[in-house]
Amino acid sequence: MLTIEPTNICNLHCPLCVTGNGTMERPNGRMDFSTYTRLIDELSDRALYVVFFNQGEPFIHRRFTELVAYAHRRGLYTTTSTNAHYFDPATAEATVRSGLDTLVISVDGATQETYSRYRAGGSLAKVLQGIRNLVAAKQRLRSKTPYLFMQFLLMQHNEHELPAMAQLARELGVDRFLKKNIQVETLEEARAWLPSEERYRRYHLTESDFAVKSGRGVCPRPWLTTMVNWDGTVVPCCFDKNGHHTTGDLRTACFAEVWEAGAYQQFRRRMLTQRASIDICRNCNQGIGLFV
């Protein structure tokens, strides 16, 4: 599986996101189309699945549907996640025509008040209209794809709206409704944002601490998948949001060279012997899952 960041720029200001809250340490930008096509050309006979997402809203990339179409023509399964603020009828149709297989749409509240508590700067009405435009475009073009997954991020302030969200998903005609647990970085964030329902958390929470619920000790990601940032730098996975564990740069090397290079091999060895010492692994949900 190949994860590609089209851009790390976003239109919203979500408080638990390094892009949204302004703590992103990497420069902002959009992936160069030629860098992208070289990567897909090299990996189209090795990769099966492309995820277009990391830190940022993918549809801010001006050529995003072209990125998708390029991978689709080479037989790759494609998916992305969006806050759905850019789906006017024309963009909705272009998205369907691109060949995108799955589209995850974040909708974290059934009312504007609840929605904007986390999706700061967002408009629930615009999101819902965007979903309707996508459903209509699929019907008009007689396309089963993209499969539309409406995702609800469960938090302390919105968990009471779960039944209303499930009903809203049915009314909109999406293909699936997903309930996702949230990631926090500090005890203060845990107290402020984690839902009261224990089953909706990925953490154990006490008065003085929080910790990821135990899962599998082994992570296969450094051997099976990789993360390519918008500027062509490569990191082991999406938990390295600020690029602290860069293993190569596709602007100066091909992917095979990066994949087999000493920096990547060193990270893999450390994963096997000292995983607990790796900062991005301490808050990882590997073995637990994202959805409830």
C-alpha positions in Angstrom: 0.0 0.0 0.0 1.3 3.4 -0.9 0.1 6.6 0.9 0.6 9.8 -0.9 0.1 13.3 0.5 -1.3 15.6 -2.3 -0.9 18.6 0.0 -0.5 19.5 3.7 -2.6 22.6 3.3 -6.1 22.6 4.7 -9.1 25.0 4.8 -10.2 24.0 8.3 -8.6 24.4 11.8 -9.2 21.2 13.7 -7.7 21.5 17.1 -6.2 18.0 17.3 -4.5 18.2 13.9 -1.0 19.6 13.5 -2.1 21.3 10.3 -5.2 22.7 11.8 -3.7 23.9 15.1 -0.6 25.4 13.5 2.0 23.1 14.9 3.0 21.6 11.6 6.8 21.8 11.3 7.1 21.0 7.6 6.7 23.7 5.0 3.3 23.9 3.2 2.9 22.9 -0.5 1.4 20.7 -3.1 2.9 17.6 -4.8 4.5 18.2 -8.1 2.7 16.3 -10.8 5.9 15.0 -12.4 7.2 13.7 -9.1 3.9 11.9 -8.7 3.8 10.4 -12.1 7.4 9.1 -11.8 6.4 7.4 -8.5 3.3 5.8 -10.0 5.2 4.7 -13.1 7.8 3.0 -11.0 5.4 1.3 -8.6 2.3 0.5 -10.7 3.4 -3.1 -11.1 4.3 -3.5 -7.4 1.7 -1.5 -5.5 -2.0 -2.5 -5.2 -3.6 0.3 -3.3 -3.0 4.1 -3.1 -4.3 6.3 -0.3 -4.3 10.0 -1.2 -4.2 11.5 2.3 -2.0 12.6 5.2 -1.9 16.2 6.6 -4.2 18.4 4.5 -7.3 18.5 2.4 -6.6 16.6 -0.8 -9.0 18.5 -3.0 -7.0 21.7 -2.4 -4.5 20.2 -4.8 -5.6 21.8 -8.1 -4.9 18.7 -10.1 -6.2 16.2 -7.5 -8.7 14.3 -9.8 -5.9 14.1 -12.4 -3.7 12.4 -9.7 -6.4 9.9 -9.1 -7.1 9.2 -12.7 -3.4 8.6 -13.4 -3.3 5.9 -10.8 -6.6 4.5 -11.8 -5.5 4.0 -15.4 -2.6 1.9 -14.2 -4.9 -0.4 -12.3 -4.4 0.8 -8.8 -7.2 0.9 -6.2 -7.5 4.5 -5.0 -9.0 6.1 -1.9 -8.9 9.4 -0.1 -10.5 11.2 2.8 -12.0 14.7 2.6 -13.8 17.4 4.7 -16.1 17.8 1.6 -16.1 21.5 1.3 -15.2 21.6 -2.4 -17.9 19.4 -4.1 -19.8 21.7 -6.3 -21.5 19.8 -9.1 -18.6 20.1 -11.5 -16.0 18.8 -8.9 -18.4 16.0 -7.9 -18.7 14.8 -11.5 -14.9 15.1 -12.0 -14.4 13.0 -8.9 -16.7 10.2 -10.1 -15.1 10.3 -13.6 -11.6 10.1 -12.1 -12.1 6.5 -11.2 -11.7 7.0 -7.5 -12.7 3.8 -5.7 -13.5 5.0 -2.2 -14.1 8.4 -0.7 -14.2 8.8 3.1 -16.1 12.0 4.1 -15.6 13.4 7.6 -18.9 14.6 9.2 -18.5 15.1 12.9 -21.8 16.5 14.0 -25.5 16.5 13.1 -25.8 20.2 13.9 -23.6 23.2 12.9 -22.9 23.9 16.5 -21.6 20.4 17.2 -19.9 20.1 13.9 -17.9 23.3 14.1 -16.7 22.6 17.6 -14.0 20.4 16.1 -14.2 21.2 12.3 -13.4 24.9 13.1 -14.2 27.1 10.1 -16.3 24.5 8.5 -19.9 24.6 7.2 -22.1 21.5 7.8 -24.6 22.8 5.2 -21.8 22.9 2.5 -20.6 19.4 3.5 -24.1 17.9 3.2 -24.7 19.6 -0.1 -21.4 18.3 -1.3 -22.5 14.7 -0.4 -25.7 15.2 -2.2 -23.8 16.4 -5.3 -21.6 13.3 -5.2 -24.6 10.9 -4.9 -26.3 12.7 -7.8 -23.2 12.5 -9.9 -22.8 8.8 -9.3 -26.5 8.3 -10.3 -26.2 10.5 -13.4 -23.1 8.7 -14.6 -24.4 5.3 -13.5 -21.3 4.6 -11.5 -21.0 2.5 -8.4 -17.8 4.3 -7.4 -16.5 6.1 -5.5 -18.1 4.2 -2.6 -19.0 6.9 -0.2 -18.2 6.3 3.5 -19.4 8.9 5.9 -17.1 9.0 8.9 -18.1 10.2 12.4 -15.1 11.0 14.7 -16.4 10.2 18.2 -15.6 12.8 20.8 -16.9 14.0 24.2 -19.0 16.8 22.8 -20.7 14.8 19.9 -21.1 11.2 21.1 -24.7 12.0 22.0 -25.4 12.6 18.3 -24.4 9.2 17.1 -28.0 8.0 16.5 -28.8 11.2 14.6 -25.6 10.7 12.5 -26.5 7.2 11.6 -29.9 8.4 10.5 -28.4 11.2 8.5 -26.1 8.8 6.6 -29.1 6.7 5.6 -31.0 9.8 4.4 -28.1 11.0 2.3 -27.7 7.6 0.6 -24.0 7.0 1.4 -22.7 3.4 1.1 -21.4 3.1 4.6 -21.4 4.9 8.0 -18.1 4.7 10.0 -17.5 5.5 13.6 -13.9 6.4 14.3 -12.0 6.9 17.6 -9.8 9.9 18.0 -6.1 10.4 18.7 -4.8 12.7 21.4 -1.3 13.7 22.4 -1.6 15.0 26.0 -3.5 14.3 29.1 -5.2 17.7 28.8 -6.4 16.8 25.3 -7.6 13.4 26.6 -9.7 15.0 29.3 -11.2 17.5 26.9 -11.9 15.4 23.9 -12.1 11.7 24.6 -15.7 10.4 24.7 -17.2 9.3 28.0 -18.1 5.9 26.6 -15.0 3.6 27.2 -15.8 1.5 24.1 -15.4 4.5 21.9 -11.8 5.2 23.1 -8.5 3.8 21.9 -7.0 4.8 25.3 -7.2 3.8 28.9 -7.8 7.0 30.9 -7.1 7.7 34.6 -7.0 10.8 36.7 -3.2 11.1 36.1 -2.5 9.4 32.8 -3.7 7.9 29.5 -2.3 5.1 27.4 -3.1 3.3 24.2 -5.0 0.1 24.8 -2.8 -2.9 24.3 -2.7 -4.4 20.8 -0.2 -6.5 18.8 3.4 -5.8 19.6 4.6 -6.1 16.0 3.9 -3.5 13.3 4.3 -4.7 9.7 4.0 -1.3 8.1 7.7 -0.6 7.4 7.8 -3.7 5.3 4.4 -3.4 3.6 3.7 0.3 3.1 5.2 3.7 3.1 4.3 7.4 3.3 5.3 10.0 0.6 4.9 13.6 1.7 3.9 16.3 -0.8 7.5 17.4 -1.4 8.7 13.9 -2.2 10.3 13.1 1.2 9.5 9.5 2.4 8.7 8.6 6.0 7.8 5.1 7.4 4.1 5.9 8.1 1.4 8.6 8.6 2.1 8.8 12.3 5.3 10.7 11.5 3.3 13.9 10.8 6.3 16.3 11.0 8.8 14.2 9.1 11.2 13.5 11.9 12.0 10.0 10.6 12.7 10.8 6.9 14.2 7.8 5.1 14.7 9.3 1.7 13.7 11.9 -1.0 12.1 11.0 -4.3 13.4 14.2 -5.8 17.0 12.8 -5.7 16.4 9.0 -5.8 14.0 6.5 -7.2 11.7 4.7 -4.9 13.6 1.4 -5.0 16.7 3.2 -3.8 14.8 4.8 -0.9 13.0 1.6 0.1 16.3 -0.4 0.3 18.5 2.4 1.7 20.3 2.3 5.0 18.0 4.9 6.7 15.0 2.7 6.0 16.7 -0.5 7.0 17.9 1.1 10.2 14.4 2.2 11.1 13.1 -1.4 10.4 15.8 -2.9 12.7 14.9 -0.4 15.4 11.2 -1.3 15.0 12.0 -5.0 15.7 14.2 -4.4 18.8 13.3 -1.0 20.3 9.8 -0.1 19.1 8.9 1.5 22.5 11.8 4.0 22.0 10.3 5.4 18.8 8.2 8.5 19.5 5.7 8.0 16.7 5.1 4.4 17.9 4.1 5.3 21.5 0.7 6.7 20.5 0.1 4.2 17.6 -3.1 2.2 17.5 -1.5 -0.7 15.5 -3.3 -3.8 16.6 -6.3 -1.9 18.0 -8.0 -0.4 15.0 -9.4 3.0 14.1 -13.0 2.2 14.0 -15.6 1.2 16.7 
